[in-house]
Amino acid sequence: MSLALLIASIPLFSQENNRLSVENAVNKALENNYGIVTVKKSLEINELNNTWGNTGALPTVSFTGTGSESWNNNNNDDYTSTSLSGSVNLNWVLFRGFGARITKQNLEKLEKMSEGNLAITVENTIVDVILAYYNILLAENNMETAEKNMNLSEDRYEQEKQRKQLGTSVTYDLLQAQNSYLEDKSNYLTAKSAYSNSKRQLNNLLAEDLNTDYIYTSSFDIASKDFDQTNLEAKMLANNNTLKNQYINLEMAKLDIKSAKSAYYPTISAGASGAYSDNEMDYETMNNMDNSSSGFNTSVNMNVSYSIYEGGSRRRALQAAKINQEISEIETKDMEQQLKNQLAQEFELYQVRQELLTLAEENLKAAELNMELSKQKFENGSINSFNYRDIQQMYSNVSMSYQNAMYNLIQSYHTLLRLTGGVIDDYNAN
């Protein structure tokens, strides 16, 4: 689906009970995001400018009309003089070294570049919204983990207080339990703040009120896919919108050379005009002196002009245009090389993060089982509070590592899509 069809097909949806899926979030951003709205306006301007009327290829027609009336008093007789005239002039530059055609091609390139800028902005917005949405889920999971640890520490703290009252625990163990509880509560408050900030970030991308609250319905997971680096590189060179815009810059540099060469050609122009005039003189008493005249005249003309010498300015302009083309070619090759390098790094990082997620998942299962067993052992006195605290912190770290591994893989996946120009197609497929 093309970019224009994607934007035009954004569904209007109602959020029952303020429920928001990742797809709904993207749709809202495509409709309301300030960056997208601004770039779309710029595209509208370039679409309006892309006409033959802005190239000088079409004739110009002008009208001039004048009218006057004067009253004259003299010794012989007073008289009134009336004069009316109007003319229509047509001017047309028939040839100026193919300049009109070159200008039209430039206007078309500018419009395509605006379309490319819109595509880049849409891709970036889709990825930013998706990552912001999953960052909320990540922050929520981290907050829940921190809350779970806080509750466990609170239970342990309460147990230690009861043991202290019964005389089965010493003050040192009670202080350790209290410190653990206060530390976990601090971590929970920090995680809660991060969760609130992540929600505000998404609302900002959606151009919503920053305090708007939703029920986030999408699950925090990803279907891991295997990519082939060679295919990804081919897609990137063909579909990366930033690279496409650079190719347009290169084409415009070539047009600048043609424009500089057009200055060596003559300019041929033609014109036509038609004029009408009417003059009347009306004497007060000497009516035999009254007179009037009117007439219509037309004319056509053709002009040929050629600048023989302009102090070498045309030659310098042509040389500068050729150098600019060389610069644009170098920049294009540099961009291709940089993107290939970035793609190779991101592809390797994606593979590593796939393996890290698998390891984190296995580690989490083991940590959950260890946590359950340790809780039972601590309650029956098989392990001391220090061992239990170590296991609790290990579980917390492993749980958060798993969530971060999931988010990192999602981030790498969408980075690869952004590099290869596949964000829009992937979004439509889902």
DOGU-321148 format. One record per residue (C-alpha): residue number from 1; residue in one letter; x, y, z. Coordinates in steps of 0.25 Angstrom, whole numbers. Each point is the difference from the previous one (the first is absolute). Layout:
residues N
+-----+------+-------+-------+-------+
! seq ! type !    xx !    yy !    zz !
+-----+------+-------+-------+-------+
! NUM !    A !     X !     Y !     Z !
...
+-----+------+-------+-------+-------+
//
This chain:
residues 430
+-----+------+-------+-------+-------+
! seq ! type !    xx !    yy !    zz !
+-----+------+-------+-------+-------+
!   1 !    M !     0 !     0 !     0 !
!   2 !    S !     5 !    14 !    -4 !
!   3 !    L !     3 !    11 !    11 !
!   4 !    A !   -12 !     8 !    -6 !
!   5 !    L !   -10 !   -12 !     1 !
!   6 !    L !     5 !    -3 !    14 !
!   7 !    I !    -3 !    14 !     5 !
!   8 !    A !   -13 !     0 !    -7 !
!   9 !    S !    -4 !   -13 !     5 !
!  10 !    I !     2 !     4 !    15 !
!  11 !    P !   -12 !    -6 !     7 !
!  12 !    L !    -8 !     9 !     9 !
!  13 !    F !    -2 !    -8 !    13 !
!  14 !    S !    -6 !     2 !    13 !
!  15 !    Q !     7 !    -4 !    13 !
!  16 !    E !   -10 !    -7 !     8 !
!  17 !    N !     3 !     2 !    15 !
!  18 !    N !    13 !     7 !    -5 !
!  19 !    R !     6 !   -13 !    -5 !
!  20 !    L !    12 !     2 !    -9 !
!  21 !    S !     8 !   -11 !    -8 !
!  22 !    V !    13 !     3 !    -7 !
!  23 !    E !    -8 !     0 !   -14 !
!  24 !    N !    -9 !    11 !     6 !
!  25 !    A !    11 !     8 !     5 !
!  26 !    V !     7 !     0 !   -14 !
!  27 !    N !   -13 !     4 !    -7 !
!  28 !    K !    -2 !    12 !    10 !
!  29 !    A !    15 !     4 !    -2 !
!  30 !    L !    -2 !    -1 !   -16 !
!  31 !    E !   -12 !     9 !     2 !
!  32 !    N !     4 !    10 !    10 !
!  33 !    N !    16 !     0 !     2 !
!  34 !    Y !     5 !    14 !    -1 !
!  35 !    G !    12 !    -4 !    -9 !
!  36 !    I !    -8 !    -7 !   -10 !
!  37 !    V !   -11 !    11 !    -1 !
!  38 !    T !    12 !    10 !    -3 !
!  39 !    V !     7 !    -8 !   -10 !
!  40 !    K !   -14 !    -3 !    -7 !
!  41 !    K !    -2 !    15 !    -1 !
!  42 !    S !    14 !     2 !    -6 !
!  43 !    L !    -4 !   -11 !   -10 !
!  44 !    E !   -12 !     7 !    -4 !
!  45 !    I !     8 !    13 !    -3 !
!  46 !    N !     9 !    -8 !    -9 !
!  47 !    E !   -12 !    -6 !    -7 !
!  48 !    L !    -6 !    14 !    -3 !
!  49 !    N !    13 !     5 !    -5 !
!  50 !    N !     3 !   -12 !   -10 !
!  51 !    T !    -8 !     6 !   -11 !
!  52 !    W !     5 !     5 !   -14 !
!  53 !    G !    -5 !    14 !     4 !
!  54 !    N !    12 !     1 !    10 !
!  55 !    T !    10 !    -3 !   -11 !
!  56 !    G !    -2 !    12 !    -9 !
!  57 !    A !    -4 !   -10 !   -12 !
!  58 !    L !   -14 !     6 !    -1 !
!  59 !    P !    -4 !    14 !    -6 !
!  60 !    T !    -3 !    12 !     9 !
!  61 !    V !   -12 !     9 !    -3 !
!  62 !    S !    -2 !    13 !     5 !
!  63 !    F !   -10 !    11 !    -1 !
!  64 !    T !     2 !    15 !     1 !
!  65 !    G !   -12 !    10 !     0 !
!  66 !    T !     0 !    15 !     2 !
!  67 !    G !   -10 !    11 !     0 !
!  68 !    S !     0 !    15 !     2 !
!  69 !    E !    -9 !    12 !    -1 !
!  70 !    S !     4 !    15 !     0 !
!  71 !    W !    -7 !    13 !     0 !
!  72 !    N !     7 !    12 !    -7 !
!  73 !    N !    -4 !    14 !     2 !
!  74 !    N !     5 !    11 !   -10 !
!  75 !    N !    -4 !    13 !    -7 !
!  76 !    N !    -6 !    -6 !   -13 !
!  77 !    D !    -8 !   -11 !     6 !
!  78 !    D !     0 !   -11 !    11 !
!  79 !    Y !     1 !   -14 !    -4 !
!  80 !    T !     1 !   -14 !     7 !
!  81 !    S !    10 !   -11 !    -5 !
!  82 !    T !    -3 !   -14 !     3 !
!  83 !    S !    10 !   -12 !    -3 !
!  84 !    L !    -1 !   -15 !     2 !
!  85 !    S !    10 !   -10 !    -4 !
!  86 !    G !     2 !   -15 !     3 !
!  87 !    S !    10 !   -10 !    -5 !
!  88 !    V !     3 !   -15 !     2 !
!  89 !    N !    14 !    -5 !    -1 !
!  90 !    L !     5 !   -15 !    -2 !
!  91 !    N !    14 !    -4 !     3 !
!  92 !    W !     6 !   -14 !    -2 !
!  93 !    V !    14 !    -5 !     1 !
!  94 !    L !     0 !   -11 !   -10 !
!  95 !    F !    14 !    -5 !     3 !
!  96 !    R !    11 !     3 !    10 !
!  97 !    G !     9 !   -12 !     0 !
!  98 !    F !   -10 !   -10 !     5 !
!  99 !    G !     0 !     8 !    13 !
! 100 !    A !   -15 !    -2 !     2 !
! 101 !    R !     1 !   -15 !    -2 !
! 102 !    I !    12 !    -1 !    10 !
! 103 !    T !    -8 !     9 !    10 !
! 104 !    K !   -12 !   -10 !    -1 !
! 105 !    Q !     9 !   -12 !     2 !
! 106 !    N !     6 !     7 !    12 !
! 107 !    L !   -14 !     3 !     6 !
! 108 !    E !    -4 !   -15 !    -2 !
! 109 !    K !    13 !    -4 !     7 !
! 110 !    L !    -4 !    10 !    12 !
! 111 !    E !   -14 !    -6 !     1 !
! 112 !    K !     6 !   -14 !     0 !
! 113 !    M !    10 !     4 !    11 !
! 114 !    S !   -12 !     5 !     8 !
! 115 !    E !    -6 !   -13 !    -2 !
! 116 !    G !    12 !    -7 !     5 !
! 117 !    N !     1 !    10 !    12 !
! 118 !    L !   -14 !    -4 !     4 !
! 119 !    A !     3 !   -15 !    -2 !
! 120 !    I !    12 !     2 !     9 !
! 121 !    T !    -8 !     7 !    11 !
! 122 !    V !   -11 !   -10 !    -1 !
! 123 !    E !    10 !   -11 !     2 !
! 124 !    N !     7 !     6 !    11 !
! 125 !    T !   -14 !     4 !     7 !
! 126 !    I !    -5 !   -15 !    -1 !
! 127 !    V !    13 !    -5 !     6 !
! 128 !    D !     0 !    10 !    11 !
! 129 !    V !   -14 !    -2 !     3 !
! 130 !    I !     2 !   -16 !     1 !
! 131 !    L !    12 !     2 !     8 !
! 132 !    A !    -6 !    10 !     9 !
! 133 !    Y !   -12 !    -9 !     2 !
! 134 !    Y !     8 !   -12 !     3 !
! 135 !    N !     9 !     8 !     9 !
! 136 !    I !   -13 !     3 !     8 !
! 137 !    L !    -2 !   -15 !     1 !
! 138 !    L !    15 !    -2 !     4 !
! 139 !    A !    -2 !    11 !    11 !
! 140 !    E !   -13 !    -6 !     5 !
! 141 !    N !     7 !   -14 !     1 !
! 142 !    N !    12 !     6 !     7 !
! 143 !    M !   -10 !     7 !    10 !
! 144 !    E !    -7 !   -13 !     3 !
! 145 !    T !    13 !    -7 !     2 !
! 146 !    A !     4 !    11 !    10 !
! 147 !    E !   -13 !     0 !     7 !
! 148 !    K !     1 !   -15 !     1 !
! 149 !    N !    13 !     1 !     6 !
! 150 !    M !    -5 !    11 !     9 !
! 151 !    N !   -11 !    -9 !     5 !
! 152 !    L !     9 !   -11 !     3 !
! 153 !    S !     9 !     8 !     8 !
! 154 !    E !   -11 !     6 !     7 !
! 155 !    D !    -5 !   -14 !     4 !
! 156 !    R !    14 !    -3 !     5 !
! 157 !    Y !     1 !    13 !     8 !
! 158 !    E !   -14 !    -3 !     6 !
! 159 !    Q !     5 !   -15 !     4 !
! 160 !    E !    13 !     6 !     6 !
! 161 !    K !    -8 !     9 !     8 !
! 162 !    Q !    -9 !   -11 !     5 !
! 163 !    R !    12 !    -9 !     3 !
! 164 !    K !     7 !    12 !     8 !
! 165 !    Q !   -12 !     1 !     8 !
! 166 !    L !     0 !   -15 !     3 !
! 167 !    G !    15 !     1 !     3 !
! 168 !    T !     4 !    -9 !   -11 !
! 169 !    S !     7 !    10 !    -8 !
! 170 !    V !    10 !    11 !     3 !
! 171 !    T !     0 !    15 !    -3 !
! 172 !    Y !    11 !    -2 !   -11 !
! 173 !    D !    -9 !    -9 !    -8 !
! 174 !    L !   -12 !     9 !     1 !
! 175 !    L !     9 !    12 !    -5 !
! 176 !    Q !     5 !    -8 !   -12 !
! 177 !    A !   -15 !    -3 !    -3 !
! 178 !    Q !    -4 !    14 !     2 !
! 179 !    N !    12 !     5 !    -9 !
! 180 !    S !    -4 !   -10 !   -11 !
! 181 !    Y !   -15 !     5 !     0 !
! 182 !    L !     4 !    14 !    -1 !
! 183 !    E !    10 !    -2 !   -11 !
! 184 !    D !   -11 !    -8 !    -8 !
! 185 !    K !   -10 !    11 !     3 !
! 186 !    S !     9 !    10 !    -6 !
! 187 !    N !     2 !    -9 !   -12 !
! 188 !    Y !   -15 !    -1 !    -2 !
! 189 !    L !    -2 !    15 !     1 !
! 190 !    T !    11 !     2 !   -10 !
! 191 !    A !    -7 !   -10 !   -10 !
! 192 !    K !   -13 !     6 !     2 !
! 193 !    S !     5 !    14 !    -4 !
! 194 !    A !     7 !    -6 !   -12 !
! 195 !    Y !   -14 !    -7 !    -4 !
! 196 !    S !    -7 !    14 !     1 !
! 197 !    N !    11 !     6 !    -8 !
! 198 !    S !    -1 !   -10 !   -11 !
! 199 !    K !   -15 !     2 !    -1 !
! 200 !    R !     2 !    15 !    -2 !
! 201 !    Q !    10 !    -3 !   -11 !
! 202 !    L !   -10 !    -8 !    -8 !
! 203 !    N !   -10 !    11 !     2 !
! 204 !    N !     9 !    10 !    -5 !
! 205 !    L !     2 !    -8 !   -13 !
! 206 !    L !   -15 !    -2 !    -2 !
! 207 !    A !    -2 !    15 !     2 !
! 208 !    E !    -9 !    -3 !    12 !
! 209 !    D !    -1 !     7 !    13 !
! 210 !    L !    12 !    -5 !     8 !
! 211 !    N !    -9 !    -5 !    12 !
! 212 !    T !    -9 !    -8 !    -9 !
! 213 !    D !     0 !   -14 !     6 !
! 214 !    Y !    -3 !   -13 !    -8 !
! 215 !    I !    -2 !   -15 !     2 !
! 216 !    Y !    12 !    -6 !    -8 !
! 217 !    T !    -6 !   -13 !    -6 !
! 218 !    S !    12 !    -5 !    -9 !
! 219 !    S !     9 !   -10 !     6 !
! 220 !    F !    14 !     2 !     3 !
! 221 !    D !     7 !   -10 !   -10 !
! 222 !    I !     5 !    -2 !   -13 !
! 223 !    A !     0 !   -11 !   -11 !
! 224 !    S !    15 !    -1 !    -2 !
! 225 !    K !     4 !    -1 !   -15 !
! 226 !    D !    12 !    -5 !    -7 !
! 227 !    F !     6 !    10 !   -11 !
! 228 !    D !    10 !    -2 !   -11 !
! 229 !    Q !    11 !    11 !     0 !
! 230 !    T !     1 !     0 !   -15 !
! 231 !    N !   -15 !     1 !    -2 !
! 232 !    L !     0 !    11 !    10 !
! 233 !    E !    11 !     8 !    -7 !
! 234 !    A !    -7 !    -1 !   -13 !
! 235 !    K !   -13 !     5 !     6 !
! 236 !    M !     7 !    11 !     6 !
! 237 !    L !     7 !     5 !   -12 !
! 238 !    A !   -14 !    -1 !    -8 !
! 239 !    N !    -9 !     5 !    11 !
! 240 !    N !     7 !     9 !    11 !
! 241 !    N !    -7 !    13 !    -2 !
! 242 !    T !    11 !     9 !     5 !
! 243 !    L !     9 !    -7 !   -11 !
! 244 !    K !   -11 !     3 !   -10 !
! 245 !    N !     0 !    14 !     4 !
! 246 !    Q !    15 !     1 !    -2 !
! 247 !    Y !    -2 !    -7 !   -14 !
! 248 !    I !   -10 !    12 !    -3 !
! 249 !    N !    11 !    10 !     4 !
! 250 !    L !     9 !    -7 !    -9 !
! 251 !    E !   -10 !     2 !   -12 !
! 252 !    M !    -2 !    14 !     4 !
! 253 !    A !    15 !     3 !    -1 !
! 254 !    K !     0 !    -6 !   -14 !
! 255 !    L !   -12 !     9 !    -3 !
! 256 !    D !     9 !    12 !     5 !
! 257 !    I !    10 !    -3 !   -11 !
! 258 !    K !   -11 !     0 !   -11 !
! 259 !    S !    -5 !    13 !     6 !
! 260 !    A !    14 !     6 !    -1 !
! 261 !    K !     2 !    -5 !   -14 !
! 262 !    S !   -13 !     7 !    -4 !
! 263 !    A !     6 !    13 !     2 !
! 264 !    Y !     8 !    -2 !   -13 !
! 265 !    Y !   -13 !     0 !    -8 !
! 266 !    P !    -7 !    12 !    -6 !
! 267 !    T !   -14 !     4 !     5 !
! 268 !    I !   -11 !     1 !    -9 !
! 269 !    S !   -13 !     7 !     4 !
! 270 !    A !   -12 !     5 !    -7 !
! 271 !    G !   -11 !    10 !     3 !
! 272 !    A !   -13 !     5 !    -5 !
! 273 !    S !    -9 !    12 !     4 !
! 274 !    G !   -13 !     6 !    -3 !
! 275 !    A !    -4 !    14 !     4 !
! 276 !    Y !   -12 !     9 !    -1 !
! 277 !    S !    -1 !    15 !     2 !
! 278 !    D !   -11 !    10 !     0 !
! 279 !    N !     2 !    16 !     1 !
! 280 !    E !   -11 !    10 !     0 !
! 281 !    M !     0 !    16 !     1 !
! 282 !    D !   -13 !     7 !     3 !
! 283 !    Y !    -1 !    15 !    -1 !
! 284 !    E !   -10 !     8 !     8 !
! 285 !    T !    -5 !     9 !   -11 !
! 286 !    M !     9 !    -3 !   -13 !
! 287 !    N !    -7 !   -13 !    -3 !
! 288 !    N !     6 !     0 !   -13 !
! 289 !    M !    14 !    -2 !     6 !
! 290 !    D !    -5 !   -13 !     7 !
! 291 !    N !     8 !   -12 !    -4 !
! 292 !    S !     2 !   -14 !     4 !
! 293 !    S !     9 !   -11 !    -4 !
! 294 !    S !     1 !   -15 !     3 !
! 295 !    G !     9 !   -12 !    -5 !
! 296 !    F !     4 !   -14 !     2 !
! 297 !    N !    14 !    -5 !    -3 !
! 298 !    T !     8 !   -13 !     1 !
! 299 !    S !    14 !    -4 !    -1 !
! 300 !    V !     9 !   -13 !     1 !
! 301 !    N !    14 !    -1 !     3 !
! 302 !    M !    11 !   -10 !     1 !
! 303 !    N !    14 !     2 !     7 !
! 304 !    V !    13 !    -8 !     0 !
! 305 !    S !    10 !     4 !    10 !
! 306 !    Y !    14 !    -7 !     3 !
! 307 !    S !    10 !     4 !    10 !
! 308 !    I !    14 !     0 !    -7 !
! 309 !    Y !     8 !     2 !    13 !
! 310 !    E !    -3 !     1 !    14 !
! 311 !    G !    14 !     1 !     6 !
! 312 !    G !     1 !   -15 !     1 !
! 313 !    S !   -11 !    -2 !    10 !
! 314 !    R !    -7 !   -11 !    -8 !
! 315 !    R !    13 !    -8 !    -1 !
! 316 !    R !     2 !     2 !    15 !
! 317 !    A !   -15 !    -4 !     3 !
! 318 !    L !     2 !   -13 !    -8 !
! 319 !    Q !    13 !    -4 !     7 !
! 320 !    A !    -6 !     3 !    13 !
! 321 !    A !   -13 !    -9 !    -4 !
! 322 !    K !    10 !   -11 !    -4 !
! 323 !    I !     7 !     0 !    13 !
! 324 !    N !   -13 !     0 !     8 !
! 325 !    Q !    -4 !   -12 !    -8 !
! 326 !    E !    14 !    -7 !     4 !
! 327 !    I !    -3 !     4 !    15 !
! 328 !    S !   -14 !    -6 !    -1 !
! 329 !    E !     6 !   -13 !    -6 !
! 330 !    I !    10 !    -1 !    11 !
! 331 !    E !   -11 !     3 !    11 !
! 332 !    T !    -9 !   -11 !    -6 !
! 333 !    K !    11 !   -10 !     0 !
! 334 !    D !     4 !     4 !    14 !
! 335 !    M !   -15 !    -1 !     5 !
! 336 !    E !    -1 !   -14 !    -7 !
! 337 !    Q !    13 !    -5 !     8 !
! 338 !    Q !    -5 !     6 !    13 !
! 339 !    L !   -13 !    -7 !    -1 !
! 340 !    K !     6 !   -13 !    -4 !
! 341 !    N !     9 !     1 !    12 !
! 342 !    Q !   -12 !     4 !     9 !
! 343 !    L !    -8 !   -12 !    -5 !
! 344 !    A !    11 !   -10 !     2 !
! 345 !    Q !     1 !     5 !    15 !
! 346 !    E !   -15 !     0 !     2 !
! 347 !    F !    -1 !   -14 !    -6 !
! 348 !    E !    11 !    -6 !     9 !
! 349 !    L !    -6 !     7 !    12 !
! 350 !    Y !   -14 !    -5 !    -4 !
! 351 !    Q !     6 !   -14 !     0 !
! 352 !    V !     7 !     2 !    13 !
! 353 !    R !   -13 !     5 !     6 !
! 354 !    Q !    -8 !   -12 !    -5 !
! 355 !    E !    10 !    -9 !     8 !
! 356 !    L !     0 !     9 !    12 !
! 357 !    L !   -15 !    -1 !     1 !
! 358 !    T !     0 !   -15 !    -1 !
! 359 !    L !    10 !     0 !    12 !
! 360 !    A !    -7 !    10 !     8 !
! 361 !    E !   -13 !    -8 !    -2 !
! 362 !    E !     7 !   -13 !     6 !
! 363 !    N !     6 !     8 !    11 !
! 364 !    L !   -13 !     6 !     4 !
! 365 !    K !    -6 !   -14 !     1 !
! 366 !    A !    11 !    -4 !     9 !
! 367 !    A !    -1 !    13 !     8 !
! 368 !    E !   -15 !    -2 !     2 !
! 369 !    L !     2 !   -14 !     5 !
! 370 !    N !    12 !     4 !     9 !
! 371 !    M !    -8 !    11 !     6 !
! 372 !    E !   -12 !    -9 !     3 !
! 373 !    L !     9 !   -10 !     7 !
! 374 !    S !     8 !    10 !     7 !
! 375 !    K !   -13 !     7 !     6 !
! 376 !    Q !    -4 !   -14 !     6 !
! 377 !    K !    14 !    -2 !     6 !
! 378 !    F !     0 !    13 !     6 !
! 379 !    E !   -14 !    -1 !     6 !
! 380 !    N !     4 !   -14 !     6 !
! 381 !    G !    14 !     6 !     4 !
! 382 !    S !     9 !    -9 !    -9 !
! 383 !    I !     7 !    13 !    -5 !
! 384 !    N !     3 !    13 !     6 !
! 385 !    S !    -5 !    14 !    -4 !
! 386 !    F !    13 !     3 !    -7 !
! 387 !    N !    -1 !   -12 !    -9 !
! 388 !    Y !   -15 !     3 !    -3 !
! 389 !    R !     3 !    15 !    -3 !
! 390 !    D !    11 !    -4 !   -10 !
! 391 !    I !   -10 !    -9 !    -7 !
! 392 !    Q !   -11 !    10 !     0 !
! 393 !    Q !    10 !    10 !    -6 !
! 394 !    M !     5 !   -10 !   -10 !
! 395 !    Y !   -15 !    -3 !    -4 !
! 396 !    S !    -3 !    15 !    -2 !
! 397 !    N !    12 !     2 !    -9 !
! 398 !    V !    -3 !   -12 !    -8 !
! 399 !    S !   -14 !     4 !    -2 !
! 400 !    M !     4 !    14 !    -4 !
! 401 !    S !    11 !    -5 !    -9 !
! 402 !    Y !   -11 !    -9 !    -7 !
! 403 !    Q !    -9 !    12 !    -3 !
! 404 !    N !    12 !     8 !    -5 !
! 405 !    A !     4 !   -11 !    -9 !
! 406 !    M !   -14 !     0 !    -6 !
! 407 !    Y !     0 !    15 !    -2 !
! 408 !    N !    14 !     0 !    -6 !
! 409 !    L !    -4 !   -11 !   -10 !
! 410 !    I !   -13 !     8 !    -4 !
! 411 !    Q !     9 !    12 !    -2 !
! 412 !    S !    10 !    -7 !    -8 !
! 413 !    Y !   -11 !    -6 !    -9 !
! 414 !    H !    -6 !    13 !    -3 !
! 415 !    T !    14 !     7 !    -2 !
! 416 !    L !     2 !   -11 !   -11 !
! 417 !    L !   -13 !     4 !    -6 !
! 418 !    R !     3 !    14 !     0 !
! 419 !    L !    13 !    -2 !    -7 !
! 420 !    T !    -6 !    -8 !   -11 !
! 421 !    G !   -12 !     8 !    -2 !
! 422 !    G !   -10 !   -11 !     5 !
! 423 !    V !    -7 !     7 !    11 !
! 424 !    I !   -12 !     4 !    -8 !
! 425 !    D !    -2 !   -14 !    -6 !
! 426 !    D !     3 !    -7 !    13 !
! 427 !    Y !   -11 !     9 !     7 !
! 428 !    N !   -10 !    -3 !   -11 !
! 429 !    A !     3 !   -15 !     1 !
! 430 !    N !    -3 !     0 !    15 !
+-----+------+-------+-------+-------+
//
